[in-house]
Amino acid sequence: MLDILSTALTKYPLITAFVVVGIIMWASYKVARLTNNRIHGSAIAIVCGLVLAYIGGTVTGEKHGISDVPLFAGIGLMGGSMLRDFAIVSTAFGVKMEELKKAGLPGALALVISMVLSTIIGALTAYAFGYTSPVDMATIGGGAATFIVGPVTGTALGASSEVIALSVAAGVVKSISVMILTPFLAKTAGLDNPAAAAVYGGLMGTTSGTAAGLAATDPRLVPYGAMTATFYTGFGCLVVPSLGYMVISALFG
Amino acid sequence: MVIYGVALMGGCMIVGTFLGYLLGNLVGINANVGGVGIAMVLLVIVSRKLMDKDQLSKLAQDGILFWSAMYIPIVVAMAARQNVVAAVNAGALAFIAGLGAVFAGFLLIRPITALSPKSTLDEDDNAAEAKAPKGAK
């Protein structure tokens, strides 16, 4: 009996994921209504997702949250990069070209400023904790950009696996704190129009962080923020191991 | 047909990914530089052109809007597969580096946005409205 039930739930993983996420959304919007919608339903749903990810990670000891539990394997497909990027592209439908053009320049500027600033913050933090070699500083600096830039930099420069792991951790902290903090800080930070969203995407850079942060704040801002954020990791992989490393090496080498 | 919209979007994504990797290749890295962003710009341009010529049927548009409406649930699933344990257990170094970058970012949103021409969300935009969640559906 239990076997048959488990077969029914694991036979079509993606369908099970639709049902599970549907239930999370329903419950979250109910709770949001209890708070008079002062907290956005999607923000509650995303936090539920993160809590599930924590539980899944603790139970299995693996890296992909709840999706490592066989029952919830479909969550991995549903929330994986393929469908995520497809859904991000779909949000661009109906966006006005004029708004996009207006947001373009400040967005690009934000991207460059943030890449420099994140690398500096990461590298200096590394230095303060005793990782004073330019390779280690550049790797952790890359991690403060995104959790992909860090390991790419570290691998290119030949950093130790301990330092690469630290850079990934810094990037994961960044991505998850962007998800959680954005809805709370959006108003204070002036994140309420397309140009600000493009700037935000360029400043935060993490695709998953901005995707979730804007979804929980105002879904209409998603395309602008996502658009700039998708350039961030590629740009970081280009400049941090090259230009970034050279500058750090000249200053601290 | 609904599939026309989905296929149009998929086509934009494939072209975007191709251009993203091409761009990465040109600058000497094996990475997708902005492929999704390029796909979004393509979708904006192509769908606008088709709609101006009345070539994108209501059903085809629904094919795109379905995915747009699935955006938040997909993001929730994405949140549920993050490595939250690693973030929670990260040492002080990772916390300071990651959070420092985030707070610096939030502080800079206003000053950098101020450099751009004023922009606002258009409230009558049909597509945008369809995107905004109206309570629990």
HADDOCK unambig.tbl for C-alpha pairs under 7 A between the chains (distance, minus, plus):
assign (segid A and resid 21 and name CA) (segid B and resid 73 and name CA) 6.32 0.50 0.50
assign (segid A and resid 21 and name CA) (segid B and resid 77 and name CA) 6.69 0.50 0.50
assign (segid A and resid 26 and name CA) (segid B and resid 136 and name CA) 6.33 0.50 0.50
assign (segid A and resid 29 and name CA) (segid B and resid 135 and name CA) 6.78 0.50 0.50
assign (segid A and resid 29 and name CA) (segid B and resid 136 and name CA) 5.43 0.50 0.50
assign (segid A and resid 42 and name CA) (segid B and resid 72 and name CA) 6.90 0.50 0.50
assign (segid A and resid 45 and name CA) (segid B and resid 76 and name CA) 6.25 0.50 0.50
assign (segid A and resid 46 and name CA) (segid B and resid 76 and name CA) 4.88 0.50 0.50
assign (segid A and resid 46 and name CA) (segid B and resid 79 and name CA) 6.04 0.50 0.50
assign (segid A and resid 49 and name CA) (segid B and resid 76 and name CA) 5.55 0.50 0.50
assign (segid A and resid 49 and name CA) (segid B and resid 77 and name CA) 6.49 0.50 0.50
assign (segid A and resid 49 and name CA) (segid B and resid 79 and name CA) 5.04 0.50 0.50
assign (segid A and resid 49 and name CA) (segid B and resid 80 and name CA) 4.03 0.50 0.50
assign (segid A and resid 50 and name CA) (segid B and resid 79 and name CA) 5.21 0.50 0.50
assign (segid A and resid 50 and name CA) (segid B and resid 80 and name CA) 5.07 0.50 0.50
assign (segid A and resid 50 and name CA) (segid B and resid 84 and name CA) 6.66 0.50 0.50
assign (segid A and resid 52 and name CA) (segid B and resid 80 and name CA) 5.66 0.50 0.50
assign (segid A and resid 53 and name CA) (segid B and resid 80 and name CA) 4.44 0.50 0.50
assign (segid A and resid 53 and name CA) (segid B and resid 81 and name CA) 5.45 0.50 0.50
assign (segid A and resid 53 and name CA) (segid B and resid 82 and name CA) 6.01 0.50 0.50
assign (segid A and resid 53 and name CA) (segid B and resid 83 and name CA) 6.84 0.50 0.50
assign (segid A and resid 53 and name CA) (segid B and resid 84 and name CA) 6.07 0.50 0.50
assign (segid A and resid 54 and name CA) (segid B and resid 84 and name CA) 5.15 0.50 0.50
assign (segid A and resid 54 and name CA) (segid B and resid 85 and name CA) 5.35 0.50 0.50
assign (segid A and resid 57 and name CA) (segid B and resid 83 and name CA) 6.88 0.50 0.50
assign (segid A and resid 57 and name CA) (segid B and resid 85 and name CA) 5.84 0.50 0.50
assign (segid A and resid 58 and name CA) (segid B and resid 85 and name CA) 6.69 0.50 0.50
assign (segid A and resid 63 and name CA) (segid B and resid 83 and name CA) 5.18 0.50 0.50
assign (segid A and resid 64 and name CA) (segid B and resid 81 and name CA) 4.72 0.50 0.50
assign (segid A and resid 64 and name CA) (segid B and resid 82 and name CA) 5.58 0.50 0.50
assign (segid A and resid 64 and name CA) (segid B and resid 83 and name CA) 5.55 0.50 0.50
assign (segid A and resid 65 and name CA) (segid B and resid 80 and name CA) 5.93 0.50 0.50
assign (segid A and resid 65 and name CA) (segid B and resid 81 and name CA) 4.21 0.50 0.50
assign (segid A and resid 65 and name CA) (segid B and resid 82 and name CA) 5.36 0.50 0.50
assign (segid A and resid 65 and name CA) (segid B and resid 83 and name CA) 5.56 0.50 0.50
assign (segid A and resid 65 and name CA) (segid B and resid 84 and name CA) 6.94 0.50 0.50
assign (segid A and resid 66 and name CA) (segid B and resid 80 and name CA) 5.92 0.50 0.50
assign (segid A and resid 66 and name CA) (segid B and resid 81 and name CA) 5.70 0.50 0.50
assign (segid A and resid 67 and name CA) (segid B and resid 81 and name CA) 5.68 0.50 0.50
assign (segid A and resid 75 and name CA) (segid B and resid 77 and name CA) 5.48 0.50 0.50
assign (segid A and resid 75 and name CA) (segid B and resid 81 and name CA) 7.00 0.50 0.50
assign (segid A and resid 76 and name CA) (segid B and resid 81 and name CA) 6.16 0.50 0.50
assign (segid A and resid 78 and name CA) (segid B and resid 74 and name CA) 6.02 0.50 0.50
assign (segid A and resid 78 and name CA) (segid B and resid 77 and name CA) 6.14 0.50 0.50
assign (segid A and resid 79 and name CA) (segid B and resid 74 and name CA) 5.28 0.50 0.50
assign (segid A and resid 79 and name CA) (segid B and resid 75 and name CA) 6.34 0.50 0.50
assign (segid A and resid 79 and name CA) (segid B and resid 77 and name CA) 4.45 0.50 0.50
assign (segid A and resid 79 and name CA) (segid B and resid 78 and name CA) 3.78 0.50 0.50
assign (segid A and resid 79 and name CA) (segid B and resid 81 and name CA) 6.98 0.50 0.50
assign (segid A and resid 80 and name CA) (segid B and resid 78 and name CA) 6.30 0.50 0.50
assign (segid A and resid 84 and name CA) (segid B and resid 74 and name CA) 6.25 0.50 0.50
assign (segid A and resid 84 and name CA) (segid B and resid 75 and name CA) 6.92 0.50 0.50
assign (segid A and resid 85 and name CA) (segid B and resid 36 and name CA) 6.67 0.50 0.50
assign (segid A and resid 87 and name CA) (segid B and resid 67 and name CA) 5.37 0.50 0.50
assign (segid A and resid 87 and name CA) (segid B and resid 68 and name CA) 5.74 0.50 0.50
assign (segid A and resid 87 and name CA) (segid B and resid 70 and name CA) 6.94 0.50 0.50
assign (segid A and resid 87 and name CA) (segid B and resid 71 and name CA) 5.24 0.50 0.50
assign (segid A and resid 88 and name CA) (segid B and resid 71 and name CA) 6.91 0.50 0.50
assign (segid A and resid 89 and name CA) (segid B and resid 36 and name CA) 6.57 0.50 0.50
assign (segid A and resid 89 and name CA) (segid B and resid 39 and name CA) 6.53 0.50 0.50
assign (segid A and resid 89 and name CA) (segid B and resid 40 and name CA) 5.06 0.50 0.50
assign (segid A and resid 90 and name CA) (segid B and resid 9 and name CA) 6.93 0.50 0.50
assign (segid A and resid 90 and name CA) (segid B and resid 64 and name CA) 5.88 0.50 0.50
assign (segid A and resid 90 and name CA) (segid B and resid 65 and name CA) 6.99 0.50 0.50
assign (segid A and resid 90 and name CA) (segid B and resid 67 and name CA) 6.03 0.50 0.50
assign (segid A and resid 90 and name CA) (segid B and resid 68 and name CA) 5.07 0.50 0.50
assign (segid A and resid 91 and name CA) (segid B and resid 68 and name CA) 5.11 0.50 0.50
assign (segid A and resid 92 and name CA) (segid B and resid 40 and name CA) 5.42 0.50 0.50
assign (segid A and resid 92 and name CA) (segid B and resid 43 and name CA) 6.80 0.50 0.50
assign (segid A and resid 92 and name CA) (segid B and resid 44 and name CA) 6.16 0.50 0.50
assign (segid A and resid 93 and name CA) (segid B and resid 43 and name CA) 6.52 0.50 0.50
assign (segid A and resid 93 and name CA) (segid B and resid 44 and name CA) 5.83 0.50 0.50
assign (segid A and resid 94 and name CA) (segid B and resid 44 and name CA) 6.90 0.50 0.50
assign (segid A and resid 94 and name CA) (segid B and resid 127 and name CA) 5.02 0.50 0.50
assign (segid A and resid 94 and name CA) (segid B and resid 128 and name CA) 6.57 0.50 0.50
assign (segid A and resid 95 and name CA) (segid B and resid 44 and name CA) 6.40 0.50 0.50
assign (segid A and resid 97 and name CA) (segid B and resid 44 and name CA) 6.95 0.50 0.50
assign (segid A and resid 99 and name CA) (segid B and resid 119 and name CA) 6.84 0.50 0.50
assign (segid A and resid 102 and name CA) (segid B and resid 116 and name CA) 6.78 0.50 0.50
assign (segid A and resid 102 and name CA) (segid B and resid 117 and name CA) 6.44 0.50 0.50
assign (segid A and resid 106 and name CA) (segid B and resid 112 and name CA) 6.32 0.50 0.50
assign (segid A and resid 106 and name CA) (segid B and resid 113 and name CA) 6.34 0.50 0.50
assign (segid A and resid 106 and name CA) (segid B and resid 115 and name CA) 6.81 0.50 0.50
assign (segid A and resid 106 and name CA) (segid B and resid 116 and name CA) 6.06 0.50 0.50
assign (segid A and resid 110 and name CA) (segid B and resid 112 and name CA) 6.77 0.50 0.50
assign (segid A and resid 114 and name CA) (segid B and resid 105 and name CA) 6.88 0.50 0.50
assign (segid A and resid 118 and name CA) (segid B and resid 101 and name CA) 5.11 0.50 0.50
assign (segid A and resid 121 and name CA) (segid B and resid 97 and name CA) 6.11 0.50 0.50
assign (segid A and resid 121 and name CA) (segid B and resid 100 and name CA) 6.69 0.50 0.50
assign (segid A and resid 121 and name CA) (segid B and resid 101 and name CA) 6.51 0.50 0.50
assign (segid A and resid 122 and name CA) (segid B and resid 97 and name CA) 4.75 0.50 0.50
assign (segid A and resid 125 and name CA) (segid B and resid 93 and name CA) 6.48 0.50 0.50
assign (segid A and resid 125 and name CA) (segid B and resid 96 and name CA) 6.99 0.50 0.50
assign (segid A and resid 125 and name CA) (segid B and resid 97 and name CA) 5.94 0.50 0.50
assign (segid A and resid 126 and name CA) (segid B and resid 93 and name CA) 6.80 0.50 0.50
assign (segid A and resid 129 and name CA) (segid B and resid 93 and name CA) 6.84 0.50 0.50
assign (segid A and resid 144 and name CA) (segid B and resid 97 and name CA) 5.65 0.50 0.50
assign (segid A and resid 144 and name CA) (segid B and resid 98 and name CA) 5.13 0.50 0.50
assign (segid A and resid 144 and name CA) (segid B and resid 101 and name CA) 6.29 0.50 0.50
assign (segid A and resid 166 and name CA) (segid B and resid 94 and name CA) 6.18 0.50 0.50
assign (segid A and resid 169 and name CA) (segid B and resid 86 and name CA) 6.41 0.50 0.50
assign (segid A and resid 169 and name CA) (segid B and resid 87 and name CA) 6.03 0.50 0.50
assign (segid A and resid 169 and name CA) (segid B and resid 90 and name CA) 5.92 0.50 0.50
assign (segid A and resid 169 and name CA) (segid B and resid 94 and name CA) 5.68 0.50 0.50
assign (segid A and resid 170 and name CA) (segid B and resid 94 and name CA) 4.02 0.50 0.50
assign (segid A and resid 170 and name CA) (segid B and resid 95 and name CA) 6.13 0.50 0.50
assign (segid A and resid 170 and name CA) (segid B and resid 97 and name CA) 5.93 0.50 0.50
assign (segid A and resid 170 and name CA) (segid B and resid 98 and name CA) 4.64 0.50 0.50
assign (segid A and resid 171 and name CA) (segid B and resid 98 and name CA) 5.93 0.50 0.50
assign (segid A and resid 172 and name CA) (segid B and resid 87 and name CA) 5.71 0.50 0.50
assign (segid A and resid 173 and name CA) (segid B and resid 87 and name CA) 4.93 0.50 0.50
assign (segid A and resid 173 and name CA) (segid B and resid 95 and name CA) 6.22 0.50 0.50
assign (segid A and resid 173 and name CA) (segid B and resid 98 and name CA) 5.39 0.50 0.50
assign (segid A and resid 173 and name CA) (segid B and resid 99 and name CA) 6.87 0.50 0.50
assign (segid A and resid 174 and name CA) (segid B and resid 98 and name CA) 4.39 0.50 0.50
assign (segid A and resid 174 and name CA) (segid B and resid 99 and name CA) 5.74 0.50 0.50
assign (segid A and resid 174 and name CA) (segid B and resid 102 and name CA) 6.24 0.50 0.50
assign (segid A and resid 178 and name CA) (segid B and resid 102 and name CA) 6.74 0.50 0.50
assign (segid A and resid 189 and name CA) (segid B and resid 106 and name CA) 6.09 0.50 0.50
assign (segid A and resid 189 and name CA) (segid B and resid 107 and name CA) 6.81 0.50 0.50
assign (segid A and resid 189 and name CA) (segid B and resid 109 and name CA) 6.21 0.50 0.50
assign (segid A and resid 189 and name CA) (segid B and resid 110 and name CA) 6.23 0.50 0.50
assign (segid A and resid 190 and name CA) (segid B and resid 110 and name CA) 6.00 0.50 0.50
assign (segid A and resid 193 and name CA) (segid B and resid 119 and name CA) 6.13 0.50 0.50
assign (segid A and resid 193 and name CA) (segid B and resid 120 and name CA) 5.12 0.50 0.50
assign (segid A and resid 193 and name CA) (segid B and resid 121 and name CA) 5.89 0.50 0.50
assign (segid A and resid 194 and name CA) (segid B and resid 119 and name CA) 6.25 0.50 0.50
assign (segid A and resid 194 and name CA) (segid B and resid 120 and name CA) 6.42 0.50 0.50
assign (segid A and resid 194 and name CA) (segid B and resid 121 and name CA) 6.61 0.50 0.50
assign (segid A and resid 195 and name CA) (segid B and resid 113 and name CA) 6.22 0.50 0.50
assign (segid A and resid 195 and name CA) (segid B and resid 119 and name CA) 6.08 0.50 0.50
assign (segid A and resid 196 and name CA) (segid B and resid 109 and name CA) 6.38 0.50 0.50
assign (segid A and resid 196 and name CA) (segid B and resid 113 and name CA) 5.28 0.50 0.50
assign (segid A and resid 199 and name CA) (segid B and resid 109 and name CA) 6.13 0.50 0.50
assign (segid A and resid 199 and name CA) (segid B and resid 112 and name CA) 6.92 0.50 0.50
assign (segid A and resid 199 and name CA) (segid B and resid 113 and name CA) 6.38 0.50 0.50
assign (segid A and resid 200 and name CA) (segid B and resid 109 and name CA) 5.94 0.50 0.50
assign (segid A and resid 203 and name CA) (segid B and resid 105 and name CA) 5.15 0.50 0.50
assign (segid A and resid 204 and name CA) (segid B and resid 102 and name CA) 6.46 0.50 0.50
assign (segid A and resid 204 and name CA) (segid B and resid 105 and name CA) 6.08 0.50 0.50
assign (segid A and resid 211 and name CA) (segid B and resid 75 and name CA) 6.98 0.50 0.50
assign (segid A and resid 212 and name CA) (segid B and resid 75 and name CA) 5.87 0.50 0.50
assign (segid A and resid 215 and name CA) (segid B and resid 72 and name CA) 6.21 0.50 0.50
assign (segid A and resid 219 and name CA) (segid B and resid 131 and name CA) 6.66 0.50 0.50
assign (segid A and resid 219 and name CA) (segid B and resid 132 and name CA) 5.82 0.50 0.50
assign (segid A and resid 220 and name CA) (segid B and resid 128 and name CA) 5.77 0.50 0.50
assign (segid A and resid 220 and name CA) (segid B and resid 131 and name CA) 6.55 0.50 0.50
assign (segid A and resid 220 and name CA) (segid B and resid 132 and name CA) 6.29 0.50 0.50
assign (segid A and resid 227 and name CA) (segid B and resid 37 and name CA) 4.49 0.50 0.50
assign (segid A and resid 228 and name CA) (segid B and resid 37 and name CA) 6.81 0.50 0.50
assign (segid A and resid 230 and name CA) (segid B and resid 34 and name CA) 4.93 0.50 0.50
assign (segid A and resid 230 and name CA) (segid B and resid 36 and name CA) 6.16 0.50 0.50
assign (segid A and resid 230 and name CA) (segid B and resid 37 and name CA) 5.77 0.50 0.50
assign (segid A and resid 231 and name CA) (segid B and resid 33 and name CA) 5.60 0.50 0.50
assign (segid A and resid 231 and name CA) (segid B and resid 34 and name CA) 4.03 0.50 0.50
assign (segid A and resid 231 and name CA) (segid B and resid 37 and name CA) 6.96 0.50 0.50
assign (segid A and resid 234 and name CA) (segid B and resid 31 and name CA) 6.09 0.50 0.50
assign (segid A and resid 234 and name CA) (segid B and resid 32 and name CA) 6.12 0.50 0.50
assign (segid A and resid 234 and name CA) (segid B and resid 33 and name CA) 4.33 0.50 0.50
assign (segid A and resid 234 and name CA) (segid B and resid 34 and name CA) 6.70 0.50 0.50
assign (segid A and resid 235 and name CA) (segid B and resid 33 and name CA) 6.63 0.50 0.50
assign (segid A and resid 238 and name CA) (segid B and resid 29 and name CA) 6.61 0.50 0.50
